């Protein structure tokens, strides 16, 4: 499975999944109010205060940057868990 790490289609798919998940989270928050629990990925912040837009801008696929793409892939997986 390591051959999939950092592939463009995987990174793009994770980004779309995160956007969908965040939409569901926002929908729930609109009905219940924010859930005040620590973030799994960023334990010093509350999960409702994570700036996902900024993180998605930072962790994207970049042609020719295999190591960065692998890192982005892992961070995006961690953000899926965090959501």
Secondary structure, DSSP 8 states (H G I E B T S, - for coil): -GGGTT-HHHHHHHHHHHHHHHHHHHHHHHHH-----B-SS-TTSBGGG--HHHHHHHS---TT-HHHHHHHHHHHHHHHHH-
